[in-house]
Amino acid sequence: MVDRPIDDLDRRILHALQHNSRKTAASDVAESADVSPRTVRNRIERLEEKGIIEGYGAQVNYEAAGYQLHTLIVCTAPIHEREEIARRALEVPGVVAVREVMTGAENVQVEVVGVDGNDLSRIGRELNEVGLEVVDEDLIRNEYAQPFHLFGPDATDVDAEGEGD
């Protein structure tokens, strides 16, 4: 059996928070898990302290907010500098997220929002100045997310180890 830093209650809490962190009430999770709301709040605090929950954020529909140039910029960074450069990319105005990719030459993905084509060009130049080589740019139309299935209330330890159905 694989030793995991979380148990079934933690997974339930994570699933509920990933589903909708704004509207998830400790009392709702507590009732479904047959524990007290205080237990759920304590667990959330512990998950935050351990760095398992890193934060909470709103999913923004940039197009509905009037910003149609929501773009994914695929970049290359030297492996030995990738993390440092990725963090510096967050300082470029218009950058909303940066992902490091572990393999391949296209090893940094930068999510940006630009007001117009000139703004996207500026963002590209500034990413270049922090050490990223822009390889590709793709407009994002929609983004969909869901909670990790192994955090769900129906997941079992056998499923979590990859040995279940």
PyMOL commands that set and color helices and strands:
alter all, ss='L'
color gray80, all
select helices_A, chain A and resi 8-20+26-33+37-49+79-89+117-129+149-151+157-160
alter helices_A, ss='H'
color red, helices_A
select strands_A, chain A and resi 69-76+95-100+108-114+133-139
alter strands_A, ss='S'
color yellow, strands_A
deselect
rebuild
show_as cartoon
